[in-house]
Amino acid sequence: MFQPRLQTSGPKTTRMLVVSISAFLLLAGSTAIAQEVLVVQSLKVGPYDDAVRGVKSTTTGNINKLLVSDLARDEVVKTIRETRPDVILAIGADALGKVRTIKDIPIVYLMVFNPQAIIREGNENITGISMNIAPEYQLSTMRKVLPDLKRVGILYDPAKSGQLVKKAREAVEGTGIELLAKEVRSPKNVPAALNSMKGKIGALWIQPDATVVTPETIECMLLFSLGNQVPIFAFSDQYVEMGAFMSLDIDPYQSGKQAGELANRLLAGADVGCVPGGDTRRALVTINLRVAKKLGIQLNDNVVTNFRVVR
């Protein structure tokens, strides 16, 4: 049988062949490494920097940063066009708003409370991680702290947090917790809605809803909490400092890791439509021990040890 042979002119040719193959492999490797992720950051603040650290801990792409707080949208778009990254990672609502007109580069957002208010029709190239903490995680954490919790109250404006409450209703199914949700269309409706919950709930779950949460309504809710021995679960530790029982705050680093995972899939060639975003998976939990004592809540040692506490 005929066997083809590699024709060479001696050791020199062989060495050249080896060098050529090595150069090709090096070039192929450098091409893969050269994928670029452009981090477009709204502001230079601690939580956003923590989110970037989370992204860097996860993503496989080279990361460049663009701070856009002082740049107009056109300037941002022009810079991105010149940079030509493989993926844009927008941190903050301002950053997302300035890059959303770009439709031919995949965009991953994070640290944005209500991304759907910014994303427009035709933005099929956008996915990301919202600042909303997965309700399943919130409920499981509530149960760890208050094992006997049976009924939770929520005040909400359907136009502001209707989707959050819908997810919360789905999350309580099969948990043994009942959700009592009251609609409020104005901050003026909050006191009456709270009064209608007297004796009917074991905790009040505050959502990031601009209609429900104002300086005046927060004071009203805190008074309701103490007067009726009803603990408040809030979405920011600033309310724990004010007198809420517990908060489940976003963890920017973990959100960054999640966003980095999405970016990796896009860098690997996945279509944005096949890379759905979602809520933040984990939270920073803070408990006010003074409030717990006032409400007569006995906390086990594991809770005090594993969560941040305010004494």
Backbone bond lengths (Angstrom), bond angles and torsions (degrees), N, CA, C in turn:
res aa  C-N    CA-C-N  psi(-1)  N-CA   C-N-CA  omega(-1)  CA-C   N-CA-C  phi
1 M - - - 1.467 - - 1.516 108.91 -
2 F 1.330 114.65 140.20 1.461 118.99 -179.24 1.521 110.08 -71.86
3 Q 1.335 118.71 129.38 1.462 124.01 178.61 1.520 109.12 -116.54
4 P 1.322 119.27 112.41 1.463 119.77 178.89 1.516 110.56 -65.86
5 R 1.333 115.80 145.65 1.459 120.74 179.91 1.521 110.00 -124.16
6 L 1.327 115.22 144.97 1.456 120.20 174.94 1.517 108.78 -74.52
7 Q 1.332 115.77 119.69 1.467 120.30 -178.59 1.524 109.32 -86.29
8 T 1.289 116.81 123.35 1.462 121.67 178.09 1.503 108.63 -131.04
9 S 1.281 115.86 166.13 1.459 120.36 177.89 1.515 111.08 -110.52
10 G 1.361 115.25 17.97 1.453 118.09 176.04 1.514 112.73 126.17
11 P 1.328 117.98 -173.32 1.470 124.04 -176.34 1.522 113.54 -56.59
12 K 1.319 117.30 -33.89 1.469 119.83 -177.95 1.523 110.62 -62.51
13 T 1.348 115.77 -44.05 1.462 120.14 179.75 1.524 110.58 -63.58
14 T 1.334 115.09 -40.98 1.472 119.48 179.18 1.520 110.97 -60.81
15 R 1.345 116.04 -43.54 1.472 119.36 179.06 1.520 111.15 -62.36
16 M 1.347 115.52 -40.57 1.465 119.22 179.33 1.522 110.94 -63.37
17 L 1.343 116.02 -39.08 1.456 120.04 178.65 1.523 111.16 -63.30
18 V 1.333 116.49 -43.47 1.469 121.31 179.06 1.527 110.27 -62.07
19 V 1.341 115.67 -43.78 1.466 119.85 179.49 1.519 110.75 -62.57
20 S 1.341 116.86 -40.79 1.465 120.86 -179.36 1.523 111.18 -64.16
21 I 1.349 116.26 -44.19 1.466 120.29 178.38 1.520 110.64 -63.10
22 S 1.328 117.11 -43.04 1.472 121.12 179.79 1.522 110.36 -61.99
23 A 1.354 115.57 -41.92 1.471 119.31 179.76 1.515 110.77 -63.63
24 F 1.364 116.12 -39.20 1.464 119.70 179.20 1.527 111.48 -64.01
25 L 1.336 115.93 -44.84 1.465 119.80 179.59 1.516 111.30 -63.83
26 L 1.329 116.84 -39.37 1.459 120.85 178.92 1.512 110.43 -64.67
27 L 1.339 115.98 -41.52 1.450 120.32 179.24 1.516 110.97 -64.67
28 A 1.343 116.61 -42.12 1.468 120.11 179.10 1.508 110.86 -63.24
29 G 1.350 116.36 -40.98 1.459 119.99 178.81 1.508 111.64 -65.40
30 S 1.353 116.71 -41.98 1.460 119.53 -178.37 1.508 111.15 -67.44
31 T 1.366 117.14 -30.38 1.461 120.30 178.08 1.520 110.27 -65.17
32 A 1.353 116.73 -41.78 1.458 120.09 179.07 1.518 110.85 -65.72
33 I 1.354 115.97 -41.72 1.460 120.27 -178.10 1.529 111.31 -68.11
34 A 1.331 116.71 -26.13 1.461 121.08 -172.77 1.520 114.05 -75.98
35 Q 1.333 119.42 0.11 1.463 120.27 177.54 1.517 109.62 -60.83
36 E 1.333 115.29 134.22 1.459 120.53 -172.28 1.527 112.24 -111.44
37 V 1.331 115.81 134.52 1.460 122.99 170.65 1.525 106.90 -112.63
38 L 1.331 116.92 118.32 1.452 121.03 178.27 1.519 109.40 -96.93
39 V 1.334 116.78 113.48 1.458 122.07 177.27 1.521 108.45 -85.45
40 V 1.329 116.62 113.44 1.459 122.54 177.28 1.525 106.88 -100.42
41 Q 1.326 116.71 109.34 1.464 122.60 -170.00 1.517 110.65 -110.07
42 S 1.342 116.86 129.08 1.460 121.10 -177.39 1.519 112.45 -64.53
43 L 1.323 116.34 -48.61 1.467 121.47 -174.27 1.525 109.72 -140.06
44 K 1.320 114.92 158.24 1.458 121.20 173.94 1.529 107.70 -92.94
45 V 1.333 115.86 83.64 1.467 121.60 -179.88 1.523 109.00 -131.21
46 G 1.331 115.74 158.71 1.457 121.76 -175.10 1.518 114.69 -53.66
47 P 1.354 119.39 -51.90 1.469 119.71 -178.08 1.522 113.00 -59.99
48 Y 1.334 117.41 -38.17 1.465 119.93 179.06 1.531 110.52 -68.66
49 D 1.330 116.50 -38.70 1.470 119.76 176.90 1.533 110.73 -64.35
50 D 1.343 116.32 -37.44 1.468 119.84 176.43 1.526 110.68 -63.79
51 A 1.339 115.85 -38.46 1.461 119.99 178.14 1.528 110.49 -63.23
52 V 1.328 116.98 -40.25 1.471 120.83 178.32 1.525 110.10 -62.98
53 R 1.330 117.01 -40.21 1.471 119.93 177.09 1.525 110.54 -60.21
54 G 1.328 116.19 -39.60 1.454 119.83 177.91 1.517 111.95 -64.42
55 V 1.328 115.95 -40.62 1.466 120.51 177.26 1.524 110.10 -61.34
56 K 1.339 116.00 -47.18 1.464 120.59 -177.77 1.521 111.98 -62.64
57 S 1.332 116.77 -30.01 1.465 119.75 -178.79 1.520 112.35 -73.33
58 T 1.330 116.48 -12.97 1.459 120.45 -172.91 1.520 114.00 -118.27
59 T 1.322 117.16 -44.97 1.459 119.98 -169.50 1.523 112.54 -70.91
60 T 1.321 114.76 151.16 1.463 121.74 179.76 1.526 111.72 -95.16
61 G 1.324 118.03 -7.87 1.454 120.84 -177.04 1.516 113.07 -88.75
62 N 1.337 116.11 160.47 1.459 120.94 171.71 1.528 108.52 -71.27
63 I 1.330 116.90 136.78 1.459 120.74 -175.13 1.521 110.75 -109.46
64 N 1.327 115.30 127.46 1.459 122.78 168.91 1.515 107.82 -118.00
65 K 1.329 117.17 152.71 1.464 120.87 -176.70 1.522 111.11 -119.39
66 L 1.335 114.69 144.80 1.457 122.19 175.47 1.522 107.99 -133.93
67 L 1.329 117.47 114.16 1.458 122.51 177.72 1.520 107.96 -88.03
68 V 1.341 116.90 123.59 1.466 119.62 -169.90 1.522 113.87 -114.71
69 S 1.328 118.15 11.36 1.463 120.11 -176.48 1.526 112.67 -58.86
70 D 1.335 117.91 -32.89 1.458 121.61 -177.92 1.528 113.24 -107.22
71 L 1.321 117.23 12.10 1.452 120.78 -177.07 1.524 111.20 -109.73
72 A 1.328 116.28 140.27 1.453 121.11 174.32 1.525 109.22 -74.70
73 R 1.331 115.49 162.30 1.470 119.87 -177.66 1.525 111.51 -58.00
74 D 1.318 117.36 -44.00 1.466 120.33 -178.32 1.527 111.68 -61.22
75 E 1.341 116.03 -37.75 1.469 119.75 178.58 1.525 110.74 -66.01
76 V 1.326 115.80 -39.90 1.467 120.46 179.65 1.526 109.89 -63.97
77 V 1.327 116.18 -47.56 1.463 120.44 -178.88 1.528 110.59 -62.14
78 K 1.335 117.26 -42.29 1.461 121.05 179.48 1.526 110.84 -60.94
79 T 1.320 116.70 -44.87 1.469 120.71 179.48 1.520 111.24 -62.16
80 I 1.332 116.45 -41.22 1.465 120.13 179.77 1.527 110.34 -65.53
81 R 1.321 116.48 -40.96 1.466 119.99 178.29 1.528 111.36 -60.97
82 E 1.320 116.11 -37.46 1.461 119.88 178.93 1.523 111.55 -73.03
83 T 1.338 116.40 -34.42 1.467 121.26 -178.67 1.528 111.80 -76.84
84 R 1.338 116.43 -37.12 1.461 123.30 179.38 1.534 112.83 53.30
85 P 1.345 117.44 59.44 1.472 119.57 178.84 1.527 111.03 -74.03
86 D 1.331 116.02 164.05 1.460 120.71 176.19 1.523 111.57 -81.04
87 V 1.344 115.99 -31.95 1.464 122.13 177.99 1.525 108.33 -142.27
88 I 1.330 116.24 139.64 1.469 122.13 173.05 1.521 107.99 -102.76
89 L 1.317 116.97 132.45 1.457 121.30 177.43 1.528 107.69 -117.76
90 A 1.341 116.60 107.73 1.465 122.41 -174.46 1.525 110.40 -96.57
91 I 1.336 115.88 119.87 1.466 121.21 -179.36 1.525 109.21 -107.74
92 G 1.334 115.64 112.75 1.460 120.47 -179.80 1.517 111.81 101.14
93 A 1.332 114.86 153.89 1.469 120.70 -176.85 1.520 112.21 -63.75
94 D 1.332 117.40 -39.19 1.457 120.65 -179.59 1.527 110.61 -62.68
95 A 1.319 116.44 -43.70 1.463 120.60 179.30 1.529 110.98 -62.74
96 L 1.334 117.05 -43.83 1.467 120.48 179.36 1.521 110.46 -62.89
97 G 1.329 116.59 -41.19 1.457 120.10 179.43 1.521 112.93 -62.98
98 K 1.328 116.93 -32.10 1.462 120.67 -177.48 1.519 113.86 -83.34
99 V 1.335 117.67 -17.57 1.469 119.32 -179.01 1.524 113.38 -107.99
100 R 1.320 118.10 -7.87 1.468 119.66 -171.55 1.527 113.93 -66.24
101 T 1.349 117.67 -17.21 1.464 119.26 178.22 1.529 112.17 -75.56
102 I 1.333 116.90 -13.42 1.466 121.31 177.29 1.525 108.03 -81.66
103 K 1.311 116.41 121.13 1.460 119.54 -173.17 1.526 114.11 -119.62
104 D 1.339 116.77 1.48 1.464 119.04 -178.45 1.527 112.70 -111.43
105 I 1.344 116.81 9.42 1.464 122.25 175.63 1.526 107.80 -129.55
106 P 1.324 119.60 131.98 1.466 120.67 178.16 1.539 111.31 -59.84
107 I 1.330 116.23 137.11 1.464 122.24 -179.80 1.527 109.16 -122.03
108 V 1.328 116.35 131.92 1.464 122.81 174.61 1.522 107.40 -118.22
109 Y 1.338 117.42 124.35 1.466 120.39 179.28 1.526 110.44 -105.76
110 L 1.322 115.84 157.95 1.461 122.65 169.45 1.520 109.05 -157.68
111 M 1.329 116.30 167.58 1.465 123.35 -176.45 1.531 110.79 58.68
112 V 1.342 115.81 40.74 1.463 122.25 177.55 1.525 107.43 -125.91
113 F 1.336 117.81 121.76 1.460 121.63 -176.45 1.526 112.11 -68.58
114 N 1.328 117.17 -48.96 1.459 120.48 -175.50 1.523 109.57 -129.00
115 P 1.329 118.03 74.95 1.465 120.84 -175.47 1.519 113.52 -61.33
116 Q 1.337 117.05 -30.23 1.461 119.62 -177.33 1.530 112.30 -66.16
117 A 1.321 116.58 -20.30 1.468 119.83 176.40 1.520 111.45 -75.39
118 I 1.330 117.51 -15.47 1.471 122.61 -178.25 1.518 111.62 -104.51
119 I 1.323 115.75 -40.42 1.462 120.72 -177.71 1.524 109.44 -69.71
120 R 1.326 115.97 136.29 1.457 121.62 -178.51 1.526 111.19 -110.78
121 E 1.318 115.51 168.34 1.461 120.83 175.38 1.531 109.11 -60.05
122 G 1.291 115.57 134.71 1.460 120.10 -178.22 1.517 113.40 99.13
123 N 1.350 116.70 -5.38 1.470 120.61 178.92 1.531 111.01 -87.77
124 E 1.337 116.48 53.71 1.468 120.10 -179.42 1.515 112.60 -70.50
125 N 1.332 117.26 -7.73 1.464 120.78 -178.92 1.524 112.75 -93.27
126 I 1.338 116.90 11.02 1.468 120.65 -175.44 1.525 111.09 -114.34
127 T 1.339 115.78 133.93 1.458 122.99 171.59 1.531 106.85 -142.90
128 G 1.317 117.98 175.66 1.461 117.51 179.07 1.514 114.97 166.20
129 I 1.336 113.78 -172.96 1.461 122.84 -177.88 1.527 108.48 -117.70
130 S 1.324 116.92 118.74 1.461 120.31 -178.72 1.530 110.65 -78.68
131 M 1.324 115.72 168.85 1.464 120.53 177.48 1.523 111.59 -84.23
132 N 1.313 117.04 0.14 1.456 119.86 176.25 1.519 109.34 -77.64
133 I 1.313 115.61 133.76 1.465 120.46 179.19 1.528 108.07 -86.25
134 A 1.310 116.89 133.16 1.459 121.33 -177.64 1.527 110.48 -49.52
135 P 1.340 118.37 124.38 1.468 120.41 -177.10 1.518 113.12 -59.84
136 E 1.337 117.43 -30.21 1.466 120.01 177.82 1.525 110.18 -61.52
137 Y 1.325 115.72 -41.58 1.467 119.87 178.70 1.532 110.55 -66.49
138 Q 1.330 116.37 -42.61 1.461 119.89 179.86 1.530 111.29 -61.15
139 L 1.321 115.70 -45.15 1.463 119.53 -178.68 1.526 111.78 -65.57
140 S 1.324 117.15 -41.17 1.466 119.69 179.38 1.525 110.50 -65.00
141 T 1.341 116.86 -34.91 1.467 120.37 177.80 1.520 110.64 -69.38
142 M 1.330 116.92 -41.57 1.468 120.36 176.70 1.529 110.32 -57.18
143 R 1.335 115.24 -42.77 1.462 119.73 -178.37 1.532 112.01 -68.02
144 K 1.336 117.27 -32.05 1.459 120.17 176.39 1.523 110.75 -64.28
145 V 1.327 115.39 -37.87 1.459 120.40 -177.52 1.526 111.08 -82.40
146 L 1.338 116.65 -41.19 1.465 122.20 179.72 1.530 108.57 -123.83
147 P 1.320 117.95 83.82 1.475 121.76 -174.79 1.522 114.02 -58.57
148 D 1.336 117.92 -26.77 1.468 120.72 -175.97 1.523 113.03 -95.15
149 L 1.320 117.25 11.38 1.454 120.89 -177.70 1.532 110.34 -64.19
150 K 1.360 115.70 127.85 1.467 120.54 -176.92 1.528 113.17 -118.55
151 R 1.333 116.88 -34.33 1.467 119.19 -173.71 1.530 110.48 -137.90
152 V 1.328 115.71 128.47 1.460 121.54 -176.87 1.527 109.50 -121.35
153 G 1.330 115.86 135.15 1.455 120.90 179.17 1.526 111.69 -100.74
154 I 1.324 115.85 144.22 1.467 122.58 176.67 1.524 108.58 -135.15
155 L 1.329 116.22 133.75 1.455 122.02 169.59 1.521 107.39 -105.54
156 Y 1.342 116.41 136.06 1.461 117.66 -176.84 1.521 112.05 -156.12
157 D 1.322 113.97 150.79 1.452 122.18 170.80 1.528 106.60 -98.69
158 P 1.336 119.04 117.66 1.472 120.42 -177.24 1.523 113.53 -53.80
159 A 1.325 116.80 -31.51 1.462 119.91 -179.05 1.519 112.21 -74.34
160 K 1.340 117.00 -22.02 1.473 120.49 -176.24 1.530 112.39 -103.46
161 S 1.301 116.52 -43.54 1.473 118.41 -174.99 1.526 112.66 -133.54
162 G 1.324 115.90 27.00 1.460 119.69 179.19 1.519 113.10 -59.85
163 Q 1.351 117.08 -40.78 1.456 120.36 179.77 1.525 112.10 -67.12
164 L 1.336 116.09 -36.43 1.468 119.36 177.86 1.524 110.73 -63.04
165 V 1.334 116.08 -42.98 1.463 119.92 -179.25 1.525 110.77 -68.82
166 K 1.322 116.78 -34.63 1.459 119.91 175.82 1.522 110.62 -60.43
167 K 1.343 116.60 -44.89 1.463 120.94 177.42 1.526 111.05 -64.04
168 A 1.337 116.09 -37.52 1.468 120.15 179.46 1.525 110.64 -64.81
169 R 1.336 117.06 -40.49 1.474 120.65 178.30 1.528 110.10 -61.48
170 E 1.324 115.88 -41.21 1.473 119.98 179.55 1.525 110.87 -67.56
171 A 1.341 115.38 -36.45 1.465 119.66 -176.58 1.522 113.40 -69.95
172 V 1.347 118.05 -29.56 1.468 119.67 -177.10 1.524 112.48 -79.59
173 E 1.316 117.05 -13.90 1.468 119.72 -178.39 1.530 110.68 -60.22
174 G 1.318 114.44 125.62 1.462 120.12 178.25 1.517 114.99 81.58
175 T 1.349 118.10 1.70 1.468 120.45 -178.50 1.523 112.89 -93.68
176 G 1.331 116.72 -13.63 1.464 119.42 -174.97 1.509 112.86 85.62
177 I 1.342 117.11 1.67 1.467 121.68 177.02 1.519 108.58 -102.91
178 E 1.324 115.06 134.51 1.465 120.66 177.01 1.526 109.19 -102.05
179 L 1.324 116.00 140.54 1.460 121.47 -178.58 1.524 109.39 -106.84
180 L 1.325 116.04 124.75 1.467 121.73 175.22 1.528 107.19 -109.40
181 A 1.330 116.02 102.86 1.472 121.16 -175.54 1.519 109.80 -107.51
182 K 1.328 115.80 129.19 1.461 122.74 179.72 1.520 109.94 -117.96
183 E 1.327 115.92 128.00 1.456 120.25 178.17 1.525 110.45 -78.95
184 V 1.340 115.48 138.40 1.464 121.36 171.94 1.526 107.78 -132.79
185 R 1.316 117.20 130.41 1.463 121.75 -177.05 1.521 112.31 -99.47
186 S 1.346 115.96 -8.40 1.460 121.23 -179.25 1.520 108.66 -153.22
187 P 1.336 118.30 150.46 1.469 119.70 176.05 1.529 112.64 -55.36
188 K 1.330 116.69 -26.62 1.468 120.46 179.88 1.522 111.98 -66.53
189 N 1.348 117.02 -20.02 1.467 120.68 -179.38 1.526 113.00 -83.26
190 V 1.332 117.55 -11.17 1.466 120.91 -173.51 1.525 113.26 -62.85
191 P 1.351 120.56 -48.25 1.476 118.96 -178.85 1.525 113.30 -57.30
192 A 1.326 117.38 -43.45 1.467 119.88 -179.47 1.529 110.95 -66.35
193 A 1.325 116.33 -39.55 1.463 119.69 179.19 1.529 110.95 -64.23
194 L 1.332 116.20 -39.51 1.471 119.96 176.78 1.526 110.96 -63.43
195 N 1.312 116.59 -45.01 1.473 120.45 -179.22 1.526 111.24 -60.22
196 S 1.336 116.51 -33.03 1.468 119.87 -179.91 1.527 112.02 -70.15
197 M 1.348 116.54 -13.57 1.466 120.85 -179.39 1.528 112.84 -97.45
198 K 1.316 118.00 -3.12 1.466 120.41 -177.96 1.526 111.22 -56.07
199 G 1.336 114.89 128.17 1.450 120.41 177.81 1.514 114.74 76.19
200 K 1.335 117.36 2.98 1.462 120.40 -175.31 1.532 113.90 -113.46
201 I 1.331 117.35 -11.13 1.471 119.05 -176.74 1.530 110.86 -129.84
202 G 1.341 114.82 153.53 1.456 120.50 177.34 1.508 112.52 -100.61
203 A 1.349 116.98 -9.84 1.458 121.67 178.21 1.523 108.47 -162.91
204 L 1.344 115.59 154.95 1.456 121.95 176.33 1.521 107.94 -113.13
205 W 1.324 116.24 124.75 1.464 123.11 -175.06 1.529 108.21 -107.25
206 I 1.329 116.72 106.72 1.464 121.09 -176.51 1.528 110.30 -87.91
207 Q 1.330 115.14 129.37 1.462 121.83 177.97 1.532 110.38 -98.73
208 P 1.338 118.13 156.88 1.470 120.26 175.33 1.527 110.13 -74.33
209 D 1.317 115.20 79.97 1.465 123.12 -174.53 1.523 107.92 -126.04
210 A 1.332 117.16 117.41 1.467 121.52 -174.02 1.522 112.88 -66.60
211 T 1.327 118.35 -22.77 1.461 120.66 176.83 1.522 110.55 -75.31
212 V 1.322 116.02 -41.50 1.468 121.64 -175.67 1.526 111.62 -79.55
213 V 1.327 117.66 -38.15 1.462 121.73 -171.91 1.532 110.58 -102.97
214 T 1.321 115.33 104.00 1.468 123.38 173.50 1.521 106.49 -134.43
215 P 1.338 119.66 166.15 1.472 120.14 177.89 1.525 112.52 -54.99
216 E 1.328 116.48 -38.69 1.466 119.62 -178.53 1.524 111.76 -72.21
217 T 1.342 117.50 -42.21 1.462 119.42 -178.07 1.523 111.89 -71.76
218 I 1.320 117.30 -32.86 1.469 119.76 176.54 1.521 110.33 -61.56
219 E 1.315 116.41 -43.93 1.476 120.02 177.39 1.525 110.16 -60.33
220 C 1.324 116.19 -41.54 1.465 121.11 178.69 1.526 110.98 -62.80
221 M 1.324 117.24 -42.38 1.462 121.19 -179.35 1.527 111.88 -68.32
222 L 1.327 116.43 -37.42 1.468 119.71 178.75 1.529 110.56 -66.28
223 L 1.319 116.88 -39.38 1.465 120.33 176.71 1.527 110.70 -65.83
224 F 1.323 116.37 -39.84 1.466 120.79 176.65 1.530 110.31 -61.53
225 S 1.313 116.35 -41.66 1.458 121.68 -179.57 1.524 111.47 -59.63
226 L 1.325 116.48 -52.37 1.462 120.01 -178.08 1.524 112.23 -69.04
227 G 1.324 116.09 -38.55 1.463 119.79 -177.45 1.513 113.50 -70.57
228 N 1.326 116.89 -24.94 1.464 120.24 -176.13 1.526 113.50 -118.32
229 Q 1.352 115.91 9.33 1.474 120.96 179.77 1.533 111.51 54.77
230 V 1.318 115.00 45.24 1.469 121.64 -179.90 1.526 109.16 -116.23
231 P 1.326 119.27 111.93 1.469 120.99 179.72 1.525 111.82 -67.90
232 I 1.332 115.61 146.81 1.464 121.99 177.91 1.524 109.65 -105.24
233 F 1.339 115.58 128.80 1.458 122.40 170.38 1.523 107.33 -101.28
234 A 1.336 116.89 113.72 1.456 121.74 -176.18 1.529 110.99 -107.79
235 F 1.338 115.64 174.21 1.461 120.99 -177.71 1.523 113.17 -104.71
236 S 1.331 117.17 3.92 1.460 120.51 178.30 1.521 109.46 -149.81
237 D 1.346 116.05 142.94 1.462 119.02 -178.21 1.525 112.73 -69.20
238 Q 1.340 118.42 -11.89 1.457 119.46 176.21 1.524 110.57 -62.94
239 Y 1.339 117.19 -30.12 1.467 120.57 179.09 1.529 111.13 -78.40
240 V 1.332 117.21 -26.82 1.463 120.46 173.01 1.523 109.46 -65.51
241 E 1.316 116.18 -41.19 1.463 120.25 176.83 1.525 111.15 -62.19
242 M 1.343 116.49 -29.77 1.464 121.31 -178.71 1.518 112.70 -83.44
243 G 1.369 116.92 -19.04 1.458 118.82 178.85 1.509 115.94 136.13
244 A 1.333 118.17 2.53 1.468 119.70 173.16 1.527 109.03 -71.09
245 F 1.324 115.93 155.20 1.468 120.53 -177.95 1.531 111.90 -72.55
246 M 1.340 117.05 -44.51 1.458 120.24 -173.86 1.522 110.79 -151.64
247 S 1.335 116.32 150.77 1.463 120.53 174.85 1.521 109.67 -130.22
248 L 1.311 114.82 148.53 1.462 121.99 172.38 1.519 105.79 -119.31
249 D 1.315 114.97 101.09 1.462 123.18 -172.81 1.514 110.20 -99.62
250 I 1.308 116.39 150.94 1.455 120.03 177.52 1.529 110.55 -64.22
251 D 1.321 116.25 143.84 1.465 123.18 175.05 1.528 107.03 -104.00
252 P 1.340 118.39 100.22 1.469 120.77 -175.15 1.529 113.38 -57.10
253 Y 1.327 116.83 -38.48 1.464 120.02 -179.15 1.528 110.77 -62.43
254 Q 1.328 116.69 -45.76 1.462 120.70 -179.76 1.526 110.95 -66.85
255 S 1.341 117.20 -36.73 1.467 120.35 176.16 1.521 110.16 -63.07
256 G 1.343 116.11 -39.36 1.459 120.58 177.23 1.523 111.51 -62.21
257 K 1.327 116.52 -40.29 1.465 120.15 178.13 1.529 110.76 -62.85
258 Q 1.333 116.45 -42.53 1.456 119.53 178.54 1.531 111.35 -62.60
259 A 1.349 115.37 -43.95 1.465 119.48 179.17 1.524 110.68 -63.52
260 G 1.324 116.71 -37.37 1.456 120.84 177.30 1.521 111.90 -63.08
261 E 1.329 116.54 -36.21 1.469 120.59 177.46 1.533 110.78 -64.37
262 L 1.347 116.08 -40.74 1.467 119.67 177.24 1.525 110.39 -64.25
263 A 1.342 115.88 -43.04 1.466 120.34 179.69 1.529 110.97 -60.72
264 N 1.317 117.04 -39.28 1.465 120.82 179.10 1.525 111.54 -60.12
265 R 1.307 116.67 -41.65 1.461 120.20 -179.90 1.529 111.09 -65.75
266 L 1.327 115.46 -37.56 1.464 119.37 178.17 1.523 110.91 -69.70
267 L 1.328 116.96 -39.40 1.462 120.70 177.70 1.524 111.45 -64.51
268 A 1.326 115.36 -29.17 1.468 120.07 179.33 1.525 112.36 -78.85
269 G 1.341 116.29 -2.98 1.453 119.64 175.54 1.510 116.12 107.12
270 A 1.342 117.65 2.62 1.465 119.86 179.84 1.521 110.62 -69.31
271 D 1.329 115.89 145.90 1.459 121.04 175.16 1.522 109.59 -75.09
272 V 1.333 116.95 145.01 1.471 120.42 -177.74 1.530 110.91 -57.98
273 G 1.327 116.49 -35.86 1.453 119.78 179.24 1.511 113.87 -62.60
274 C 1.324 116.59 -19.92 1.474 121.51 178.91 1.527 111.84 -98.82
275 V 1.347 116.50 6.61 1.468 121.44 -179.46 1.535 108.21 -123.93
276 P 1.327 116.99 73.36 1.473 119.39 -177.84 1.521 112.03 -68.33
277 G 1.320 115.41 144.85 1.461 120.50 176.25 1.519 110.31 -83.46
278 G 1.322 115.70 -162.23 1.456 119.07 179.98 1.511 111.63 177.73
279 D 1.329 115.16 -167.61 1.454 121.80 179.08 1.524 110.22 -87.15
280 T 1.328 115.31 163.88 1.458 120.55 174.29 1.523 109.42 -65.36
281 R 1.323 116.26 134.13 1.468 120.69 -174.15 1.519 113.64 -81.16
282 R 1.341 117.00 -28.20 1.466 119.93 -174.43 1.518 110.51 -130.02
283 A 1.328 115.76 162.14 1.459 120.57 -176.98 1.525 110.95 -137.69
284 L 1.322 114.66 161.95 1.459 121.69 170.79 1.528 107.21 -96.81
285 V 1.312 115.76 117.62 1.469 120.74 -174.28 1.525 110.54 -99.86
286 T 1.327 115.90 131.07 1.469 121.73 178.10 1.523 108.66 -128.52
287 I 1.321 116.05 134.42 1.472 121.75 -179.12 1.522 109.87 -123.96
288 N 1.321 116.10 135.97 1.463 122.52 178.11 1.536 108.48 -93.26
289 L 1.321 116.52 106.38 1.472 120.25 -177.33 1.517 112.47 -68.53
290 R 1.335 116.98 -31.28 1.473 119.61 177.98 1.527 110.31 -64.39
291 V 1.316 115.61 -43.51 1.465 120.01 179.11 1.528 110.32 -66.85
292 A 1.342 116.29 -40.42 1.463 119.58 178.08 1.528 110.76 -56.18
293 K 1.321 116.11 -42.20 1.472 120.51 179.49 1.519 110.97 -65.43
294 K 1.330 117.04 -42.58 1.471 120.98 179.68 1.526 111.71 -63.76
295 L 1.343 115.50 -33.07 1.464 119.53 -179.20 1.527 112.33 -87.90
296 G 1.326 116.69 -1.46 1.460 120.42 178.87 1.521 113.34 73.17
297 I 1.327 117.21 28.66 1.461 121.67 -178.72 1.526 110.01 -93.98
298 Q 1.321 116.06 123.69 1.454 121.78 177.04 1.533 108.83 -93.66
299 L 1.319 117.05 120.10 1.460 121.48 -178.50 1.526 110.13 -102.77
300 N 1.339 116.85 136.63 1.457 118.24 178.00 1.525 110.33 -77.15
301 D 1.316 115.88 164.04 1.465 121.50 -174.70 1.530 112.72 -61.23
302 N 1.332 117.16 -34.26 1.462 119.89 -179.55 1.523 112.34 -62.35
303 V 1.320 116.27 -39.02 1.463 121.05 179.16 1.520 110.30 -63.52
304 V 1.326 116.19 -47.58 1.468 120.68 -178.39 1.527 110.86 -65.22
305 T 1.323 116.20 -34.29 1.467 120.45 -177.71 1.520 112.38 -76.76
306 N 1.328 117.71 -39.93 1.462 121.61 -170.90 1.525 114.96 -89.31
307 F 1.335 117.11 -17.37 1.468 119.92 -179.12 1.514 111.05 -115.53
308 R 1.316 115.69 156.20 1.462 121.13 175.01 1.517 108.58 -69.77
309 V 1.326 116.31 136.79 1.455 120.22 -178.46 1.529 111.16 -125.69
310 V 1.323 114.48 148.34 1.467 122.50 173.18 1.513 106.47 -110.30
311 R 1.328 116.50 122.36 1.469 119.84 -175.46 1.527 110.80 -101.33
